[in-house]
Amino acid sequence: MAAPVGFQEATLQGLASDGGLFVPEGLPTLDLPALKGLSYPELAWRVMQPFCDIPSEDLRAICADAYGPKYGGEVAPLRPDPWGHVLELFHGPTFSFKDVALQFLGRTLDYILRARNERCNLLVATSGDTGSAALQSVVGCPRLTAVVMFPKGRVSPLQEMQMTSLLEPNTFCLEIDGTFDDCQAILKQLNRDPEFKQRMQLGAVNSVNFARLLAQSVYYVWIYLQTGQPLQVVVPTGNFGNFLSAWLASRMGVPVRRLALATNDNDIVHRYFSTGTYERGPVHETLAPAMDIQVASNLERFFAMAGGGERVANWMAQFEKDGRIEAPGLAGPEIVSGKATRAEILAAIRSYYAQVGQVLCPHTAVAWHVARQLPQVGSEVIVATAHPGKFPEAVQEALGRPYPGHPALEALRGRPRRAVSLPAQALAVRHWLEGLSPQE
Ligand SMILES: Cc1ncc(COP(=O)(O)O)c(C=O)c1O
């Protein structure tokens, strides 16, 4: 096990030197009545402060900046609907929930690096939204360079344009001839070499970075404070990061009625929570591509924090070798799960539009479908993770007519593109990174 480190160090390192994930030694209990009525930036500051070895007023300024102008005042609005609310997390610069964490993380890293007079190369594996959100998070931060690996031809065309049209001096895209899991395996492998990691000043902003989970846990506290009801949420999940953030909030004292996770056909997490067996399967291409993965990295954290203890390192080694482990009995009864097939995603988009007059993105539609399948126990919150305009093809297929999308996204079509094609080999990415010249 790697030696314990503080928040700043864990944020810089992303993955620990032994290839494992950082988890907090303990969790604070939130003073919920004292948080009532705070604005989103102030709530973020107060929730994250106990974790962060950053002077309090500096952290407050980081939160004010991350959740200020780029959000225009609406970080996480709750839109009422007939079943409760939809938490709209897509009001940031890339129209995805990833911005909530990454706008915070970019500024926090910049702050840490400035204080140390250091630089950092953020290497990112993305199945969709993380890439553009990571690239946007370093804009204007000369101490950071973002290098995004995405699986060639497997992210939505608009998401790809959001990444490859950004031509900043410190943003780069690598299109990898493989799947998202290949990209993630390359990321892990390169991080496992301590000499390379240090020489290349590698950092991570994937949801393996604990700071991201922490920043996401804030909106679950926000839901509780806004609704005044114990949390009852349905979270569309792939890498298990967003769901783990909800679980973290519950562990910090937010009352919970039910935490539901929703997957697409890539249902490894749903299968784990239904059977106790965590077993890799083939990756299916779906209409909710950001969740097309079969290895849910953050489950390792759940194992560690939910009582797996010493067994977790062995489990992870066994999973890597055999693609299968048994780890039953860790989830409390508040956790439930479900999945949505391609046909069910399309039907959910259609049905929600017919009943409410609003369009859901396919990931959010997965959550809404699962919500309808579960026993109905009163008002609940669907976590909307992306603007539907990011997935116009799926929406058009569902509604059976052209869908105008989002004007800011449509404006990207035809813009110049920059991306380097590489095979799915760690060595190829390693060589490319070694050729990067430091930004001044
Ligand atoms: C739009 C969208 N929804 C849901 C998810 C799943 O989030 P997580 O992988 O943290 O579970 C992602 C992840 O990339 C996403 O981009």
The ligand as an SDF file (V2000), in Angstrom:
LIG
                    3D

 16 16  0  0  0  0  0  0  0  0999 V2000
  -23.1940   12.0340  -19.7040 C   0  0  0  0  0  0  0  0  0  0  0  0
  -22.6420   11.0390  -18.7330 C   0  0  0  0  0  0  0  0  0  0  0  0
  -23.4890   10.4190  -17.9220 N   0  0  0  0  0  0  0  0  0  0  0  0
  -23.0490    9.5040  -17.0330 C   0  0  0  0  0  0  0  0  0  0  0  0
  -21.7220    9.1510  -16.9400 C   0  0  0  0  0  0  0  0  0  0  0  0
  -21.2880    8.1150  -15.9420 C   0  0  0  0  0  0  0  0  0  0  0  0
  -20.5420    8.6770  -14.9100 O   0  0  0  0  0  0  0  0  0  0  0  0
  -19.5620    7.7660  -14.0400 P   0  0  0  0  0  0  0  0  0  0  0  0
  -18.6240    7.1230  -15.0070 O   0  0  0  0  0  0  0  0  0  0  0  0
  -18.8820    8.7050  -13.1020 O   0  0  0  0  0  0  0  0  0  0  0  0
  -20.4120    6.7900  -13.3520 O   0  0  0  0  0  0  0  0  0  0  0  0
  -20.8060    9.7740  -17.7630 C   0  0  0  0  0  0  0  0  0  0  0  0
  -19.3780    9.4220  -17.6990 C   0  0  0  0  0  0  0  0  0  0  0  0
  -18.5600    9.7660  -18.5010 O   0  0  0  0  0  0  0  0  0  0  0  0
  -21.2670   10.7520  -18.6810 C   0  0  0  0  0  0  0  0  0  0  0  0
  -20.4220   11.4070  -19.4620 O   0  0  0  0  0  0  0  0  0  0  0  0
  1  2  1  0
  2  3  1  0
  2 15  2  0
  3  4  2  0
  4  5  1  0
  5  6  1  0
  5 12  2  0
  6  7  1  0
  7  8  1  0
  8  9  2  0
  8 10  1  0
  8 11  1  0
 12 13  1  0
 12 15  1  0
 13 14  2  0
 15 16  1  0
M  END
$$$$
